[in-house]
Amino acid sequence: MSAVIIQFNYGRQKVGDLVSDKKIGRPTNNPKTERITVRLDSESTDILNKYCKQENIAERAEAIRRGIKKLKDDLREK
C-alpha cells in the first residue's frame, strides 16, 4: 500500500510548499491596507529622494505617509 500526498497551491505558495495557518510578516498595530499608485514628474521624484536621504528614510512610502500627515496638520491650522 502506498501513501497518497495531496498538495494545495494557495496563491503565492509554490506546489510542494508547506501551508500553515500563520500570517506572513511581522504583526503590526497599524496595518497598511490601502494601496495608491501615483505618477511623479522628475522634480517631485528628486524632492522625495532628497528628503528620504536627508531624513534617513529607507522607504519612499514612509516619506509620503509623513507628507500626508503634514497635510493633515495644515488642515487644522485653517
Buried (B, 14 or more C-beta within 10 A) or exposed (E): EEEEEEEEEEEEEEEEEEEEEEEEEEEEEEEEEEEEEEEEEEEEEEBBEEBBEEEEBEEBEEBBBEEEEEEEEEEEEE
